[in-house]
């Protein structure tokens, strides 16, 4: 890939995403301001706390700039809280919490339970030869999927990895596994 991948660096596990991209030889840059966003060709939105991230996106002036870039087709990969921020419907979110409505999913914050309910499991992913080790930490749970959304992996019958156009989302943390295959799939989708 020739372009520069941004990693939203307001809160959450953004450094682990940078490391995953670096392991693939992909140049990345932290995005904290609209000026940073203007310099990147794609964006990874990490896990973290979705309501805090929503507030930080507003206070940094990034929300509207990012909404415009996503609407214009910028590729984006959202994991955990990133998935929540990209979904059309956030169930049990704060009343003032905004999302980008970039992928037709209804997600429930902390849908698998609190921190103590975090778990790891192997999932089969469309396009990967071997199972992927998925780490779920206070993960969102997908409760409905729009007709145009491609589900790439499920856990107990529930979608956990999905894509629609240039928007790629995971309810788990692929950056915490040392396995960069999902980051590679995202980067390959950018190159097409």
Buried (B, 14 or more C-beta within 10 A) or exposed (E): BEBEBBBBBBBBBBEBBBBBBEEBEBEBBBBBEBEBBEEBBBBBBBBBBBBBBBBBBEEBEBBEBBBEBBEEEBBBBBBBBBBBBBBBBBBEBEEEBBBBBBBBBBBBBBBBEEEEEBEEBEBEBEEBEEEBBBBBBBBBBBBBBEEEBEBBBBBEEBBBBBBBBBBBBBBBBBBBBEBBBBBBBBBEBBEE
